[in-house]
Every structure is written in structure tokens, then in C-alpha cells.
Amino acid sequence: MTKAEILEIVAAKVREIKLHDTSNDWWKIWRVNNSAKIIAQRERADEFIVSMIVLLQDVYDWKDFPDIDIEQSLRDFLDDLNVVGSLSENEIKTIVHDAANTSYKGEQIPPKLSKEGKIAQDANNLDNIGAIVIARTFAYGGHKNRAIYDPDMGINKNPTATEYQDRNRKGHSIEHFYEKLLKLKDLMNTETARQMAEHRHKFMEDYLREFFDEWNGVL
């Protein structure tokens, strides 16, 4: 089985799973993969490994599957698709480890990733900066019945990893910009991603200034 065929099989299955997940849907994965391929080309990385990590990194989101061994589950996922036999053991280990460890989980020591894993992480973080993530943030907040903004609740800009990972923690959607989204520009692994993040980051800053001007009745 060729690598192109493997990507096609994996992508088809992931799309089937993610098509109706509005917070991390198939089109989010599609966007991330497009960014990842650009970064991989510029950083001279293995595009196949990068794309495999991107395709798999949201299959078992830690927020939805807190009690499973995600690496083993991803290995089983690939095995069920009958593609494991066409991959080396080193490729499998890299793919499942990095796919299970690219997500932001609050302020903590990040896991070690391969060059390809770092690129997949950068591409995923880029989708969490800019115009689209503003829409995603409020869509997710509405799904969770969170307020758009509640000044009485304040803004916890630096939650601990434990606080950040607490899915029952109360908050409002604007807080998410400060607890995560505005931090991602400085967490990029590659120079290519850092350059791509600059404009998107500024767009979010401009949006928040406008939001608070309107909230406070500034003309």
C-alpha cells in the first residue's frame, strides 16, 4: 500500500467520524493539514508523517477521552484500517505518540515531539489564532451554555494545568482568548509558523479591543 493510499484511507475514516463535530470538525482538520503541508515543505520535513499526525490528533481528543490510553487507541485505529502493515514500527511510534501529544493542555512541560510532530502542533495552533477561531470559540461556548462575557466572573489569564483541564470549570468565552489563544503565537516551534502567526494574532488583539470598546460603550 502506498503512502498516498494510506492517507486517503485514514482521511476518509476521520472525515466520517468528524463531519458532525462542530467544535473540531473535518474542515478544521482539513485547514490544519493545508497549513501543515506548507510548513513541512518550508522546513524540509516528512510531509507524509506530518499529515498522518494531523489527521489523527483529534480522533481521541483528550477533553472527550480523558480515561483512555490515546497512543494505544490510535495504534488500534490504524490497525483496524489495515494500514499498519505498510508502515515501519518507527513510523507508527512517531505518528501515534505525536498525534496523542500535540494538544495544548495548559501551562505545563510540553512532551517531546519529533520535527514532524512539532510542525503538526504548529499547524494546529495556527488554527487556534485568528478569525476562524473567534467563530469557533463562541460556537463552542454556546454549545456549553457559556456566557459570551461576564465581567463579574473576571478573567483567569493563567490557570494552572489542573484548572485548565477541568472540563467542569465555569467561565465565559472571552476568557478563553486569555487563557490559551493569545499565548499560542509565542509557543510556535518553527520560524515558518511564527511568521504565519503574526497577522492572525494581531487580528485577535484588534478584535478584543473592539469588543471591549463596544461592551463599555466607547464611541
N, C-alpha and C positions, 0 to 999 in steps of 0.2 A: 504494500500500500504506500503510495507516495505521500509526501508531506502535505501537498495541496489537497489530496483526498481526505487526509486526516482532519485538516482544518475545516473542510466542507462538512464532514460528518459531525464534528464537535459543534460547529456553529449552528447547524440545523437543530441539534438537540437543545442547545442552550436557548436558541430563539423560541423553541416550543415551550420551554419552561418559563421564560422571562417575558413573553409577549404581553401578558396582562398584569405585570407587576409595575405599577405606575411610579414607584419610588426609585427602583433600579431596573428599568425595563430593557428590552432588547436594544432599543435605539441609543440608550446610554452606553451599552457595551459597544455598539457599532461606532459611536463617536470616539470612544476611548481607543478603540483599535485603530481608527484612522490616525489619531494623534500619535499613537504608539509606533506605527509604521514610519511616520515622518521622523520621529526622534531616533528610532533604530537605524534608519538609513544614515542620518547625520552623525550618529555616534558609532557607526560601524558595528552593530550588534547583530545577533542571530534573529532575523525577523520571524522565523517560524516559532522559536521558543517564546519570544515576546508576545506574539499573537495567541499562543496557547495559554499563557498565563492570564492575559486579558480576558479571554473567553471564559476561563474557569473561575476567576477571582470573586465573582458574585453568585456562583452556583449555590454555595453554602455560606451565605453571609453570616458573620459571627453574631450579628444582632438577632437573627432569626433562628440560629442553630448554636446556642451557647454551650450545649452539653455534649457535643459530638467531637470526635477526632476528625477535624476537617481534612487534614492531609490524607488520612486513610480513606475517607469518604470520596475524595477526589480521585484517588487511585482506583477505587471500586467503580466510580462513574466512568472512567476511561476504559476499564476492563469490560464493563457492560456494553460499551460501544465497539468492542473488539478491535481497538486500535493499539493496545498495549504491546502486542507482539511486533508492531512495526516501529517501536521506539526503543532506544537503549535504556538501560537501567539508570544511567546518569541523567538522561533527558527527563525520564519520569520523575526522578527525585527532585530535580531542579524545578520542574513545572509545578508539581503538587505542593512543594514547600513554599515556593514564592507566591503561588496563587492563594495560598492559605494565610499569607503574612504581609500582604500589601496594604491592607486597610488601615486607616487612621483609627487609633483606639484611645486617644487622649495622650497626655504628656507622660511618656514612658520610654524606656530604652528600646529603640526600634530593633527588630530582628535582622539578622544578616541576610542580605539578598544577593543574588547573582547580578551581573551587569544587566542582564535581560530583565530580571525582577525589578531592578531599580527603575528601568525605563517604563515598565508596565505600571509601576507605582506612580511615576511622574505623570503619565498619561491619565491615569485615574484621578489624580489630584487636580490636573488641569480641568477636568470636567466638574470639579468642585470649586471652580473660580470663574466668575464672570456672569454673563446674562442668563444663561440657561440654568445655572444652579440657583439663581434667585427664584425662578419659577418652581424649580424642584423643591426648594426649601419650604415655600408656602404651600405647595401641593401636599408635601409630607406632613406639614404642621396641621393642615386641615383634616387630613386623614386621621391624625392622632388627637383631633379636637383641641389643639393648642391655640392660644390667642396669637394674633399677629404680633402684638407687642403689649406688654403690661408693665408700665413704669413702677408699679407698686412691688413687683417681683424683683426688680433690679436686674443686673446683668452680671453673671458669674463668668468673667473672662478667662479664668484659669482654673477650671475644675480639675480635681485630681483624676487620675486614670480610673479609679474606682467610681467616682462620681459620674464621669463621662460615660462609662459603660453601663451605668444603671438605667435600664430602659424604663423604669417607673419614675425616674426623676422628673419633677414638674419644671416647666419652663415655657418660654414663648419663642416664636420663630426667629425674631430678631436676635435673640441671644446666640443662636447657632452661628451667626456670622462671626461673633467674637470668640466663641469657644473653639471654633475649628477653621472656618473658611478663610478668614483673614490671616491665619497663620501659615497656610499652605505654600504661599509664594516662597517663603524662606526655608521650606523643607524640601525643595526640589533637589534631586540628586545630580542632574545633568545640566550643563550650560545651555543646551538647546531648550530644555523645559523652562529654565529660569527666564530666558528671553521671551518665550511664549506666554509666560505667566504675568509679565509686567502690565500689559494693557488690560488683561482681564481683572487683575487685582485693582487697578485704578478705577475701572468701571464700577466695581462693588463699592469702593470708597465713595465715589461720586453719588451712587445710588443711596447710600446710607445718609450722606449729608442732606440730600433732597428729602429723604424720608423723615428725618428729624426736623427739618425746616417746616415741612407740611404738618407734622404732628404738633409742633409747638406754635403753629400759626405765624411763622415768619414769612413776610411778604417778599 
